[in-house]
């Protein structure tokens, strides 16, 4: 199973990448693909929306923190509209 989760980068100040990763991998383990970036200190977010939608359509589950980030960016509205078009 694939999850969308945060992967810590940065030593002193926490900066995170949002990655698609296998559930059995560690937090710093090998990821399948980098799909975003999150800096909690500067409150900056970069999301690769097509890649995120692709993994969500394939059944990837976001963690709670990533789910909150995606809700703020209104990704789930696009995901649900794409699902309605397919049906």
N, CA, C and O atoms as a GROMACS GRO file, in nm:
protein
  348
    1UNK      N    1   0.084  -0.117   0.000
    1UNK     CA    2   0.000   0.000   0.000
    1UNK      C    3   0.089   0.124   0.000
    1UNK      O    4   0.196   0.124   0.060
    2UNK      N    5   0.044   0.227  -0.066
    2UNK     CA    6   0.120   0.351  -0.079
    2UNK      C    7   0.055   0.458   0.008
    2UNK      O    8  -0.067   0.468   0.017
    3UNK      N    9   0.139   0.538   0.072
    3UNK     CA   10   0.091   0.651   0.152
    3UNK      C   11   0.157   0.778   0.106
    3UNK      O   12   0.269   0.778   0.056
    4UNK      N   13   0.086   0.888   0.123
    4UNK     CA   14   0.143   1.020   0.103
    4UNK      C   15   0.180   1.070   0.241
    4UNK      O   16   0.092   1.091   0.325
    5UNK      N   17   0.309   1.090   0.267
    5UNK     CA   18   0.353   1.131   0.400
    5UNK      C   19   0.466   1.231   0.390
    5UNK      O   20   0.519   1.257   0.283
    6UNK      N   21   0.502   1.288   0.506
    6UNK     CA   22   0.609   1.386   0.512
    6UNK      C   23   0.742   1.316   0.533
    6UNK      O   24   0.752   1.218   0.607
    7UNK      N   25   0.844   1.367   0.468
    7UNK     CA   26   0.980   1.316   0.482
    7UNK      C   27   1.067   1.435   0.523
    7UNK      O   28   1.075   1.533   0.450
    8UNK      N   29   1.131   1.426   0.637
    8UNK     CA   30   1.206   1.539   0.690
    8UNK      C   31   1.336   1.559   0.613
    8UNK      O   32   1.411   1.465   0.586
    9UNK      N   33   1.361   1.685   0.578
    9UNK     CA   34   1.486   1.727   0.516
    9UNK      C   35   1.533   1.848   0.596
    9UNK      O   36   1.447   1.924   0.641
   10UNK      N   37   1.652   1.868   0.615
   10UNK     CA   38   1.695   1.985   0.692
   10UNK      C   39   1.736   1.944   0.831
   10UNK      O   40   1.671   1.862   0.895
   11UNK      N   41   1.844   2.002   0.878
   11UNK     CA   42   1.899   1.961   1.005
   11UNK      C   43   1.847   2.042   1.121
   11UNK      O   44   1.784   1.989   1.212
   12UNK      N   45   1.873   2.171   1.118
   12UNK     CA   46   1.836   2.254   1.231
   12UNK      C   47   1.689   2.294   1.224
   12UNK      O   48   1.616   2.286   1.323
   13UNK      N   49   1.648   2.338   1.108
   13UNK     CA   50   1.509   2.379   1.093
   13UNK      C   51   1.436   2.275   1.010
   13UNK      O   52   1.480   2.238   0.901
   14UNK      N   53   1.326   2.228   1.063
   14UNK     CA   54   1.252   2.122   0.997
   14UNK      C   55   1.187   2.172   0.868
   14UNK      O   56   1.110   2.268   0.869
   15UNK      N   57   1.220   2.106   0.759
   15UNK     CA   58   1.159   2.129   0.629
   15UNK      C   59   1.120   1.990   0.579
   15UNK      O   60   1.197   1.895   0.594
   16UNK      N   61   1.005   1.978   0.520
   16UNK     CA   62   0.955   1.847   0.481
   16UNK      C   63   0.925   1.840   0.332
   16UNK      O   64   0.884   1.938   0.270
   17UNK      N   65   0.947   1.722   0.276
   17UNK     CA   66   0.900   1.689   0.142
   17UNK      C   67   0.777   1.604   0.159
   17UNK      O   68   0.768   1.522   0.251
   18UNK      N   69   0.682   1.622   0.071
   18UNK     CA   70   0.565   1.535   0.068
   18UNK      C   71   0.595   1.429  -0.037
   18UNK      O   72   0.617   1.462  -0.154
   19UNK      N   73   0.596   1.303   0.004
   19UNK     CA   74   0.637   1.195  -0.084
   19UNK      C   75   0.532   1.085  -0.086
   19UNK      O   76   0.456   1.066   0.009
   20UNK      N   77   0.530   1.012  -0.197
   20UNK     CA   78   0.455   0.888  -0.206
   20UNK      C   79   0.553   0.778  -0.172
   20UNK      O   80   0.658   0.765  -0.235
   21UNK      N   81   0.519   0.699  -0.072
   21UNK     CA   82   0.613   0.601  -0.020
   21UNK      C   83   0.538   0.474   0.021
   21UNK      O   84   0.421   0.480   0.059
   22UNK      N   85   0.606   0.361   0.013
   22UNK     CA   86   0.547   0.235   0.055
   22UNK      C   87   0.529   0.237   0.206
   22UNK      O   88   0.612   0.293   0.278
   23UNK      N   89   0.422   0.177   0.256
   23UNK     CA   90   0.389   0.179   0.398
   23UNK      C   91   0.500   0.115   0.482
   23UNK      O   92   0.524   0.157   0.595
   24UNK      N   93   0.565   0.015   0.428
   24UNK     CA   94   0.664  -0.058   0.506
   24UNK      C   95   0.798   0.014   0.518
   24UNK      O   96   0.886  -0.030   0.592
   25UNK      N   97   0.815   0.125   0.444
   25UNK     CA   98   0.942   0.199   0.448
   25UNK      C   99   0.947   0.292   0.568
   25UNK      O  100   0.844   0.333   0.622
   26UNK      N  101   1.069   0.325   0.608
   26UNK     CA  102   1.089   0.421   0.717
   26UNK      C  103   1.056   0.561   0.667
   26UNK      O  104   1.033   0.583   0.548
   27UNK      N  105   1.054   0.657   0.760
   27UNK     CA  106   1.024   0.796   0.723
   27UNK      C  107   1.129   0.850   0.627
   27UNK      O  108   1.096   0.921   0.533
   28UNK      N  109   1.255   0.818   0.650
   28UNK     CA  110   1.361   0.863   0.560
   28UNK      C  111   1.395   0.758   0.455
   28UNK      O  112   1.498   0.768   0.388
   29UNK      N  113   1.310   0.659   0.440
   29UNK     CA  114   1.336   0.552   0.344
   29UNK      C  115   1.321   0.599   0.200
   29UNK      O  116   1.294   0.716   0.173
   30UNK      N  117   1.338   0.504   0.110
   30UNK     CA  118   1.331   0.535  -0.032
   30UNK      C  119   1.187   0.562  -0.074
   30UNK      O  120   1.098   0.480  -0.050
   31UNK      N  121   1.165   0.677  -0.136
   31UNK     CA  122   1.030   0.712  -0.177
   31UNK      C  123   1.007   0.674  -0.322
   31UNK      O  124   1.101   0.657  -0.400
   32UNK      N  125   0.879   0.662  -0.359
   32UNK     CA  126   0.843   0.633  -0.496
   32UNK      C  127   0.852   0.759  -0.582
   32UNK      O  128   0.900   0.755  -0.695
   33UNK      N  129   0.804   0.871  -0.524
   33UNK     CA  130   0.807   0.997  -0.598
   33UNK      C  131   0.787   1.114  -0.503
   33UNK      O  132   0.710   1.104  -0.407
   34UNK      N  133   0.854   1.223  -0.529
   34UNK     CA  134   0.835   1.346  -0.452
   34UNK      C  135   0.718   1.422  -0.516
   34UNK      O  136   0.719   1.449  -0.636
   35UNK      N  137   0.620   1.455  -0.434
   35UNK     CA  138   0.501   1.521  -0.490
   35UNK      C  139   0.475   1.658  -0.429
   35UNK      O  140   0.377   1.723  -0.464
   36UNK      N  141   0.561   1.703  -0.339
   36UNK     CA  142   0.540   1.834  -0.281
   36UNK      C  143   0.646   1.872  -0.182
   36UNK      O  144   0.742   1.798  -0.159
   37UNK      N  145   0.628   1.990  -0.123
   37UNK     CA  146   0.723   2.048  -0.031
   37UNK      C  147   0.645   2.128   0.073
   37UNK      O  148   0.547   2.194   0.040
   38UNK      N  149   0.688   2.122   0.201
   38UNK     CA  150   0.619   2.195   0.307
   38UNK      C  151   0.720   2.251   0.404
   38UNK      O  152   0.803   2.178   0.459
   39UNK      N  153   0.714   2.383   0.426
   39UNK     CA  154   0.800   2.451   0.522
   39UNK      C  155   0.710   2.511   0.630
   39UNK      O  156   0.647   2.614   0.606
   40UNK      N  157   0.704   2.450   0.749
   40UNK     CA  158   0.613   2.500   0.852
   40UNK      C  159   0.657   2.633   0.913
   40UNK      O  160   0.574   2.706   0.966
   41UNK      N  161   0.785   2.665   0.907
   41UNK     CA  162   0.834   2.789   0.966
   41UNK      C  163   0.791   2.908   0.882
   41UNK      O  164   0.739   3.007   0.934
   42UNK      N  165   0.812   2.900   0.750
   42UNK     CA  166   0.772   3.008   0.660
   42UNK      C  167   0.628   2.991   0.612
   42UNK      O  168   0.574   3.078   0.544
   43UNK      N  169   0.567   2.879   0.648
   43UNK     CA  170   0.431   2.845   0.607
   43UNK      C  171   0.417   2.846   0.455
   43UNK      O  172   0.322   2.902   0.400
   44UNK      N  173   0.513   2.784   0.387
   44UNK     CA  174   0.511   2.772   0.242
   44UNK      C  175   0.481   2.628   0.203
   44UNK      O  176   0.526   2.533   0.267
   45UNK      N  177   0.404   2.614   0.098
   45UNK     CA  178   0.370   2.482   0.047
   45UNK      C  179   0.379   2.484  -0.105
   45UNK      O  180   0.332   2.577  -0.170
   46UNK      N  181   0.440   2.380  -0.161
   46UNK     CA  182   0.440   2.358  -0.305
   46UNK      C  183   0.386   2.218  -0.328
   46UNK      O  184   0.433   2.122  -0.267
   47UNK      N  185   0.287   2.206  -0.415
   47UNK     CA  186   0.227   2.077  -0.443
   47UNK      C  187   0.227   2.050  -0.593
   47UNK      O  188   0.191   2.137  -0.672
   48UNK      N  189   0.266   1.930  -0.631
   48UNK     CA  190   0.257   1.884  -0.768
   48UNK      C  191   0.119   1.818  -0.782
   48UNK      O  192   0.105   1.697  -0.761
   49UNK      N  193   0.021   1.897  -0.816
   49UNK     CA  194  -0.119   1.852  -0.814
   49UNK      C  195  -0.146   1.732  -0.904
   49UNK      O  196  -0.211   1.638  -0.859
   50UNK      N  197  -0.098   1.730  -1.030
   50UNK     CA  198  -0.125   1.611  -1.112
   50UNK      C  199  -0.068   1.482  -1.052
   50UNK      O  200  -0.131   1.377  -1.060
   51UNK      N  201   0.049   1.490  -0.992
   51UNK     CA  202   0.109   1.370  -0.931
   51UNK      C  203   0.029   1.327  -0.809
   51UNK      O  204   0.009   1.207  -0.788
   52UNK      N  205  -0.016   1.422  -0.728
   52UNK     CA  206  -0.095   1.388  -0.610
   52UNK      C  207  -0.227   1.325  -0.651
   52UNK      O  208  -0.269   1.226  -0.592
   53UNK      N  209  -0.293   1.381  -0.750
   53UNK     CA  210  -0.420   1.325  -0.798
   53UNK      C  211  -0.400   1.184  -0.854
   53UNK      O  212  -0.485   1.097  -0.835
   54UNK      N  213  -0.288   1.163  -0.922
   54UNK     CA  214  -0.258   1.030  -0.976
   54UNK      C  215  -0.249   0.927  -0.864
   54UNK      O  216  -0.309   0.820  -0.873
   55UNK      N  217  -0.174   0.959  -0.758
   55UNK     CA  218  -0.159   0.863  -0.649
   55UNK      C  219  -0.288   0.845  -0.572
   55UNK      O  220  -0.316   0.734  -0.527
   56UNK      N  221  -0.367   0.949  -0.556
   56UNK     CA  222  -0.496   0.934  -0.487
   56UNK      C  223  -0.590   0.846  -0.568
   56UNK      O  224  -0.665   0.767  -0.511
   57UNK      N  225  -0.588   0.860  -0.701
   57UNK     CA  226  -0.673   0.774  -0.786
   57UNK      C  227  -0.631   0.629  -0.779
   57UNK      O  228  -0.714   0.539  -0.791
   58UNK      N  229  -0.502   0.605  -0.759
   58UNK     CA  230  -0.451   0.468  -0.749
   58UNK      C  231  -0.472   0.408  -0.610
   58UNK      O  232  -0.440   0.291  -0.589
   59UNK      N  233  -0.526   0.487  -0.515
   59UNK     CA  234  -0.557   0.433  -0.383
   59UNK      C  235  -0.461   0.470  -0.272
   59UNK      O  236  -0.467   0.411  -0.165
   60UNK      N  237  -0.374   0.566  -0.295
   60UNK     CA  238  -0.281   0.608  -0.190
   60UNK      C  239  -0.357   0.677  -0.078
   60UNK      O  240  -0.453   0.750  -0.102
   61UNK      N  241  -0.314   0.653   0.046
   61UNK     CA  242  -0.378   0.711   0.162
   61UNK      C  243  -0.287   0.819   0.221
   61UNK      O  244  -0.173   0.790   0.256
   62UNK      N  245  -0.335   0.944   0.234
   62UNK     CA  246  -0.253   1.048   0.296
   62UNK      C  247  -0.256   1.034   0.449
   62UNK      O  248  -0.356   0.991   0.506
   63UNK      N  249  -0.146   1.070   0.514
   63UNK     CA  250  -0.144   1.074   0.659
   63UNK      C  251  -0.227   1.193   0.704
   63UNK      O  252  -0.269   1.274   0.621
   64UNK      N  253  -0.252   1.205   0.834
   64UNK     CA  254  -0.337   1.313   0.885
   64UNK      C  255  -0.280   1.450   0.852
   64UNK      O  256  -0.353   1.540   0.810
   65UNK      N  257  -0.150   1.467   0.870
   65UNK     CA  258  -0.087   1.596   0.845
   65UNK      C  259  -0.093   1.632   0.697
   65UNK      O  260  -0.126   1.745   0.662
   66UNK      N  261  -0.063   1.536   0.612
   66UNK     CA  262  -0.069   1.561   0.468
   66UNK      C  263  -0.213   1.586   0.425
   66UNK      O  264  -0.238   1.668   0.337
   67UNK      N  265  -0.306   1.517   0.486
   67UNK     CA  266  -0.447   1.538   0.453
   67UNK      C  267  -0.489   1.680   0.488
   67UNK      O  268  -0.564   1.742   0.412
   68UNK      N  269  -0.442   1.733   0.601
   68UNK     CA  270  -0.473   1.872   0.637
   68UNK      C  271  -0.414   1.970   0.536
   68UNK      O  272  -0.479   2.068   0.500
   69UNK      N  273  -0.292   1.944   0.491
   69UNK     CA  274  -0.227   2.030   0.391
   69UNK      C  275  -0.306   2.027   0.261
   69UNK      O  276  -0.329   2.131   0.198
   70UNK      N  277  -0.349   1.908   0.220
   70UNK     CA  278  -0.425   1.895   0.095
   70UNK      C  279  -0.563   1.959   0.106
   70UNK      O  280  -0.613   2.013   0.007
   71UNK      N  281  -0.624   1.955   0.224
   71UNK     CA  282  -0.754   2.020   0.242
   71UNK      C  283  -0.740   2.171   0.230
   71UNK      O  284  -0.826   2.236   0.170
   72UNK      N  285  -0.634   2.227   0.287
   72UNK     CA  286  -0.612   2.371   0.276
   72UNK      C  287  -0.592   2.414   0.132
   72UNK      O  288  -0.633   2.523   0.092
   73UNK      N  289  -0.528   2.327   0.053
   73UNK     CA  290  -0.504   2.358  -0.089
   73UNK      C  291  -0.623   2.318  -0.177
   73UNK      O  292  -0.619   2.338  -0.298
   74UNK      N  293  -0.728   2.262  -0.117
   74UNK     CA  294  -0.850   2.221  -0.187
   74UNK      C  295  -0.823   2.118  -0.297
   74UNK      O  296  -0.885   2.122  -0.404
   75UNK      N  297  -0.732   2.027  -0.270
   75UNK     CA  298  -0.700   1.919  -0.365
   75UNK      C  299  -0.815   1.818  -0.372
   75UNK      O  300  -0.843   1.764  -0.478
   76UNK      N  301  -0.881   1.794  -0.258
   76UNK     CA  302  -0.986   1.693  -0.256
   76UNK      C  303  -1.106   1.733  -0.340
   76UNK      O  304  -1.177   1.647  -0.391
   77UNK      N  305  -1.129   1.864  -0.356
   77UNK     CA  306  -1.238   1.908  -0.444
   77UNK      C  307  -1.208   1.868  -0.589
   77UNK      O  308  -1.296   1.822  -0.661
   78UNK      N  309  -1.082   1.885  -0.630
   78UNK     CA  310  -1.042   1.845  -0.765
   78UNK      C  311  -1.049   1.693  -0.779
   78UNK      O  312  -1.089   1.642  -0.883
   79UNK      N  313  -1.009   1.622  -0.673
   79UNK     CA  314  -1.010   1.476  -0.677
   79UNK      C  315  -1.153   1.424  -0.692
   79UNK      O  316  -1.178   1.334  -0.772
   80UNK      N  317  -1.246   1.481  -0.616
   80UNK     CA  318  -1.385   1.436  -0.624
   80UNK      C  319  -1.449   1.474  -0.757
   80UNK      O  320  -1.530   1.399  -0.811
   81UNK      N  321  -1.413   1.590  -0.811
   81UNK     CA  322  -1.468   1.628  -0.942
   81UNK      C  323  -1.414   1.536  -1.052
   81UNK      O  324  -1.487   1.502  -1.145
   82UNK      N  325  -1.287   1.494  -1.041
   82UNK     CA  326  -1.232   1.399  -1.137
   82UNK      C  327  -1.299   1.263  -1.126
   82UNK      O  328  -1.321   1.196  -1.226
   83UNK      N  329  -1.331   1.222  -1.003
   83UNK     CA  330  -1.398   1.094  -0.983
   83UNK      C  331  -1.539   1.096  -1.042
   83UNK      O  332  -1.585   0.997  -1.098
   84UNK      N  333  -1.607   1.209  -1.030
   84UNK     CA  334  -1.742   1.221  -1.086
   84UNK      C  335  -1.738   1.217  -1.238
   84UNK      O  336  -1.827   1.161  -1.301
   85UNK      N  337  -1.634   1.277  -1.299
   85UNK     CA  338  -1.622   1.274  -1.444
   85UNK      C  339  -1.597   1.133  -1.496
   85UNK      O  340  -1.647   1.096  -1.602
   86UNK      N  341  -1.520   1.055  -1.420
   86UNK     CA  342  -1.491   0.918  -1.463
   86UNK      C  343  -1.614   0.828  -1.455
   86UNK      O  344  -1.630   0.736  -1.536
   87UNK      N  345  -1.700   0.855  -1.357
   87UNK     CA  346  -1.820   0.772  -1.341
   87UNK      C  347  -1.924   0.824  -1.434
   87UNK      O  348  -2.035   0.770  -1.438
   0.00000   0.00000   0.00000
